[in-house]
Amino acid sequence: MAEKDRRLDELRTRIVEIEPRDAYALQAGGAFVIDVREADEIAQGSPPGALRLGRGFLELRIEDAVPDKNATLLVTCAGGVRALFAAESLQQLGYIDVRSVKGGFNKWKNQGLPIELPRTLDAKQRERYARHLLMPEVGEKGQLALLSAKVLLVGAGGLGSPVALYLAAAGVGTIGLIDFDVVDRSNLQRQIVHTDDRVGTPKVESARKTLLALNPEVNVIGHETRLDSTNVEAIFDGYDIVVDGSDNFATRYLVNDACVKLRIPNVHGSIFRFEGQVSVFHPTYAKRRGPCYRCVYPEPPPADLAPSCAEAGVLGVLPGVVGLMEAVETVKLILGIGDPLVGRLIHYDALPARFTELTLDPDPDCKYCAEGAVFPGFVDYEVFCSAPKV
């Protein structure tokens, strides 16, 4: 008898093998089917709802996918051999109830059990997102989530530029851009998504060209209009996350109110000269209830206390720092990883190079987001900062 055969016989004495029909019944009762085949095999079909972890990364990914060591794991491959070795590794990691599906996926199909054709990355995408695929926190599942995500950027200026570039590079599948302005030469000191030869071009059009040059697979949807109470719901509808890179209070309150009403996470950023701040206002975050923008700033300041962007100025590289933090928070929300800035605000002062974290509590009497509050309607405030977007 060959050494491999002896090894398989020895594994079968320690690992329970079950028929695919039995595995399917156990899955319906809460067991986890673990498909350890390679991506090209899985692309041809897989048991519905299976955790497609791959043999090469199984030990790195399984504890995130199934943290309960008492859970029932049903391991399958193509014909049943790799599943035995994978099941042994799972037992060594401390999983108590690990079983191998006899005959693997081939027998699963032959018994007429349901299969699905999962969405997978093609070869070009695997090359582009290779560094994401190496990370257990992202992997193929996370990259597919990024490719399926729809994110709206309010403003294609200083903050919107780094957010748009990095979300496109990360593979966020649909990026909406709303901006009514055109590129001005004074923008180019900080709005890195635009170029000198596009001065006078609508910012939405300019940004689209840059993003598609970086990642041709991204779907860029342009909204070349001014955001107001008559169009905000229609524009926001269908997006998973809104990233606020606006430069005026009127738009910030409108974005907040629409996100509260539509139950959409609002990744907020703002800048002023050498300072910036980032937070996440999330109306449906399960782990804790955070505030909305109005909980922190109930009403906009008087116009004479809100200097225009042209009057105040801004350090050209500052939007890069704040915008990148907004992009990071957006990716975390899409992937469902880490601790987003819900109920927290990061303030950055570039001159002393200091980050300060503030805790933000929801206002129990907020007219917009308090429990039981009836939405009072949109308010079109005066646009305090009417200079080109920062």
PyMOL commands that set and color helices and strands:
alter all, ss='L'
color gray80, all
select helices_A, chain A and resi 3-12+20-28+39-42+58-65+81-92+104-110+123-128+130-133+139-148+160-170+185-189+196-198+203-214+232-236+249-262+293-296+303-305+309-312+318-335
alter helices_A, ss='H'
color red, helices_A
select strands_A, chain A and resi 16-18+32-35+51-52+72-76+97-101+150-154+174-178+219-223+241-244+266-272+275-281+344-349+354-359
alter strands_A, ss='S'
color yellow, strands_A
deselect
rebuild
show_as cartoon
